[in-house]
Amino acid sequence: MFLSDLFDGIEGLLDTENSNPEIRRVIHDSREIASGDIFCCIKGEITDGHNYIQEAIDLGASAVLAEKPNGFNVPTFLVENVRSVLPRIASRIVGNPSKELSVVGVTGTNGKTSVVTMLSEILQNSGTSTATIGTLTGVLTTPEAPELQRELRKYCNNGVEVVAMEVSSHALVQQRIEETCFSTVAFTNLSHDHLDFHRDMDSYYRAKGLLFSRNLSKRAVIVIDQEYGRSYCEKAIADGMEVEALSMQNRNVVFDEKGSSFDWRGERVSISLGGPFAFANALVSAEICVQLGLDTTEVISGLNSMSGIQGRFEPLSIAPDISAIIDYAHTPTALAELLKGCRKIVTGRIILVFGCGGDRDSDKRPLMGEAASVGADVNILTSDNPRGEDAKKIIFEIISGMSTKPYSVQVNRKDAIEEAVAESKPGDLVVIAGRGHEEYQEIKGEKISFSDKEVLLDSIVKLTSLDKP
């Protein structure tokens, strides 16, 4: 596509009249530039793309999208805000792929990954080709616009019919999903998280609410058990959207470690996913499927056939009468609800291993500590992904919110998991929270291979070998 066609109808200024290069791709990371690409200068929280224009040119950039003149001998399209233009050209250059398939967007603090995964499984069971985008598939929960639109184009070309994607609050504020046509969108819940970025809950709430606009979708499934959801519901209806207002109340929920059952649309539904969250995520997924055209029988068949979700209330056995759970719970509300659910199914103690991420919302650390004090019998504090922060400092901030001192502090997460396994007794439940499916720890800028599940399994093997005569 020629540069003039790429920016046709977009307000801005092309600083050259003598060149109209053909553009291959829209790229925002200078390290990924190849010959024929246009380099888009995004101003980030830490870096500014305008500082990498020369690097992009050296790698073969044919043009630049920027907010200020750069003085380089390359065609440059100047706009007031690159982020507001980026989704439009990112979609345009790959032929507006979201118009050729059904895209479902799911937002909320907790449950997005589970809903997207369950939705995909139900649809596949009905014979629908699906793909997912989210925490389990990429570095960012919601990719930047160029990556997102290229992914959607790839799925179109591969015959995918429905793409289920997680939509983060960052993505909404940064306009990453603009120019994406959603068949339906959904909301799960809202609680304390990402306030390092949004600053306060009101800003966080408003960010999530951006998804519920008729400009993005004509339909929505919204959980209304919180005031946040009821407000989104009113907003969506006022904007002309068709809304399924969904409540989790009076569902006669029964669950254990490996399964759940609940009422839905006059039917009793059983799924092979346990824990306190599975039923709610399944209900959201079910209602989305109805909006996509599946009948109740097809949805229930899909729910019945579902398998477990990696790192989401994932059960393992330490011994015949000692169990373990690996879960992604990394917010105060998610941790508190996880432990409440565990209390309903455990006969002995809850032994909790957890920490908090570094370079992220520090205000939630004492709240996580408070939730652990109330919900667990034995707390073993450790590192999560400390990133650039001192892990000991993060742990100290967690402890500041605890009403009782932790049983143990093991900065090394491997040591913490091994101690939890060694401490467990018949009837106990070991809960390892915060990282779920993640396969590395980020410490001082390095990504170190680390899987909670692998360490737990190794610890179980060691314990078993010690018990042998």
Secondary structure, 3 states (H helix, E strand, C coil): CEHHHHCCCCCCEECCCCCCCECCCEECCHHHCCCCCEEECCECCCCEHHHHHHHHHHCCCCEEEECCCCCCCCCEEECCCHHHHHHHHHHHHCCCHHHCCEEEEEECCCCHHHHHHHHHHHHHHCCCCEEEECCCCCCCCCCCHHHHHHHHHHHHHCCCCEEEEECCHHHHHCCCCCCCCECEEEECCCCCCCHHHHCCHHHHHHHHHCCCCCCCECEEEEECCCHHHHHHHHHHHHCCCEEEEECCCCCCCEECCCCEEEEECCEEEEECCCCCCHHHHHHHHHHHHHHCCCCHHHHHHHHHCCCCCCCCCEEEEEECCEEEEEECCCCHHHHHHHHHHHHHHCCCCEEEEECCCCCCCCCHHHHHHHHHHHHCCEEEECCCCCECCCHHHHHHHHHCCCCCCCCEECCCHHHHHHHHHHHCCCCCEEEEECCCCCCEEEECCEEEECCHHHHHHHHHHHHHHHHCC
